[in-house]
């Protein structure tokens, strides 16, 4: 897994950058740590680095000063998983459940080892797992991986398409965070950024390894080249998906900044709250359909799709279920109309960031730059060429564009663009050598 691939210096630097971003962005956070989760079946959790921000919030001190079982060489899964008679650990929860753990009331923290063993409460903190898709990391070899057992029976992550690559732990001032609060959502979003960065490094290393094999013996590597080409095509699609995910993050930042600057409120959250509230007014025929609607409407808050695709998602996932529910339920016409109005509000929320009236009221950027910016981030493209990405990066350099995580987004997009260029080049080289080999034109020497 990643612990067998990642360069130690790169890994430490990536962890420092994510901690630095969180500590500077969240004023109540004062310490951050990143733990790498090693390859199965051991799943050794190893603390990579910790950072503590100064009282004036200007500098960060780094290192591993504490005496901890998670300091190198780390702590294997069998030593921290949930077992009868053993103190419960938040690390076990994050790794096994692939879910975050927030100790907002340390005196009642069920997974504080110090509290359970010594009666000493831990501090307020939040732990977030960094998830990577098994398919993206292991490709065709994923069925050969041996996963360890969990106490309840079966293997860890057996029903999940993800694995846990790392865990981020952030310490906060007392009573300054809550479960599911804004700070935890920021950390969750940045955990995906760290996952993207770790995966991008792994992709780059594989590409470089494949290119070295080409240089050493192209003719005798025809089968390797074919596999590399298939992997390249697969990874090119992955990179496009990661860029689109970053574009969604940019849209969310932009909409929040735009509405804040012009003094308007976002209508997405309110529409979802209203729809969830209206479900309570539907009679007992709702059943599982109501539960599905609540889950889907909450999911809709977590991502930002291009408007046309978002409208289609609302129609297919949410509106259809509401129509089925209304067919079963006896409701007053006023309630039915209220439901339809809020569904329309959901669709309208997709356009708030590019609404002409909103853009005209936003004076921090020139009209031409505003229009080009929204055209770039709201355009639902199947292909993102170099001209598009270069212009996007240029606008992200503009001082008049104020976004809270602009630098992080710019760095992620630049890395993904570089990876895409490497993949394109590798695909062209591989195709050329394969043609030469199959046509028998180079008599043992490659012209590539």
Rosetta blueprint (number, residue, H / E / L):
1 X L
2 X H
3 X H
4 X H
5 X L
6 X L
7 X L
8 X H
9 X H
10 X H
11 X H
12 X H
13 X H
14 X H
15 X H
16 X H
17 X H
18 X H
19 X H
20 X H
21 X H
22 X H
23 X H
24 X H
25 X H
26 X L
27 X L
28 X L
29 X E
30 X E
31 X E
32 X E
33 X E
34 X E
35 X E
36 X E
37 X E
38 X L
39 X L
40 X L
41 X L
42 X L
43 X L
44 X L
45 X E
46 X E
47 X E
48 X E
49 X E
50 X E
51 X E
52 X E
53 X E
54 X L
55 X L
56 X L
57 X L
58 X L
59 X L
60 X E
61 X E
62 X E
63 X E
64 X L
65 X L
66 X L
67 X L
68 X L
69 X L
70 X L
71 X L
72 X L
73 X L
74 X L
75 X E
76 X L
77 X H
78 X H
79 X H
80 X H
81 X L
82 X L
83 X L
84 X L
85 X L
86 X L
87 X L
88 X L
89 X L
90 X H
91 X H
92 X H
93 X H
94 X H
95 X H
96 X H
97 X H
98 X L
99 X L
100 X L
101 X E
102 X E
103 X E
104 X L
105 X L
106 X H
107 X H
108 X H
109 X L
110 X L
111 X L
112 X L
113 X H
114 X H
115 X H
116 X H
117 X H
118 X H
119 X L
120 X L
121 X L
122 X L
123 X L
124 X L
125 X E
126 X E
127 X E
128 X E
129 X E
130 X E
131 X E
132 X E
133 X E
134 X H
135 X H
136 X H
137 X H
138 X H
139 X H
140 X H
141 X H
142 X H
143 X H
144 X H
145 X L
146 X L
147 X L
148 X L
149 X E
150 X L
151 X L
152 X L
153 X L
154 X L
155 X E
156 X L
157 X L
158 X L
159 X L
160 X L
161 X L
162 X E
163 X E
164 X E
165 X E
166 X E
167 X E
168 X E
169 X E
170 X E
171 X E
172 X E
173 X L
174 X L
175 X L
176 X L
177 X L
178 X L
179 X L
180 X L
181 X L
182 X H
183 X H
184 X H
185 X H
186 X H
187 X H
188 X H
189 X H
190 X H
191 X H
192 X H
193 X H
194 X H
195 X H
196 X H
197 X H
198 X H
199 X H
200 X H
201 X H
202 X H
203 X H
204 X H
205 X H
206 X H
207 X H
208 X H
209 X H
210 X H
211 X H
212 X H
213 X H
214 X H
215 X H
216 X H
217 X L
218 X L
219 X H
220 X H
221 X H
222 X H
223 X H
224 X H
225 X H
226 X H
227 X H
228 X H
229 X H
230 X H
231 X H
232 X H
233 X H
234 X H
235 X H
236 X H
237 X H
238 X H
239 X H
240 X H
241 X H
242 X H
243 X H
244 X H
245 X H
246 X H
247 X H
248 X H
249 X H
250 X H
251 X H
252 X H
253 X H
254 X H
255 X H
256 X H
257 X H
258 X H
259 X H
260 X H
261 X H
262 X H
263 X L
264 X L
265 X L
266 X L
267 X H
268 X H
269 X H
270 X H
271 X H
272 X H
273 X H
274 X H
275 X H
276 X H
277 X H
278 X H
279 X H
280 X L
281 X L
282 X L
283 X L
284 X L
285 X L
286 X L
287 X L
288 X H
289 X H
290 X H
291 X H
292 X H
293 X H
294 X H
295 X H
296 X H
297 X H
298 X H
299 X H
300 X H
301 X L
302 X L
303 X L
304 X L
305 X L
306 X L
307 X H
308 X H
309 X H
310 X H
311 X H
312 X H
313 X H
314 X H
315 X H
316 X H
317 X H
318 X H
319 X H
320 X H
321 X H
322 X H
323 X H
324 X H
325 X H
326 X H
327 X H
328 X H
329 X L
330 X L
331 X L
332 X L
333 X H
334 X H
335 X H
336 X H
337 X H
338 X H
339 X H
340 X H
341 X H
342 X H
343 X H
344 X H
345 X H
346 X H
347 X H
348 X H
349 X H
350 X L
351 X L
352 X H
353 X H
354 X H
355 X L
356 X H
357 X H
358 X H
359 X H
360 X H
361 X H
362 X L
363 X L
364 X L
365 X L
366 X L
367 X H
368 X H
369 X H
370 X H
371 X H
372 X H
373 X H
374 X H
375 X H
376 X H
377 X H
378 X H
379 X L
380 X L
381 X L
382 X L
383 X L
384 X L
385 X L
386 X H
387 X H
388 X H
389 X H
390 X H
391 X H
392 X H
393 X H
394 X H
395 X H
396 X H
397 X L
398 X L
399 X L
400 X L
401 X L
402 X L
403 X L
404 X L
405 X L
406 X H
407 X H
408 X H
409 X H
410 X H
411 X H
412 X H
413 X H
414 X H
415 X H
416 X H
417 X H
418 X H
419 X H
420 X H
421 X H
422 X H
423 X H
424 X H
425 X H
426 X H
427 X H
428 X H
429 X H
430 X H
431 X H
432 X H
433 X H
434 X H
435 X H
436 X H
437 X H
438 X H
439 X H
440 X L
441 X L
442 X L
443 X L
444 X L
445 X L
446 X L
447 X L
448 X L
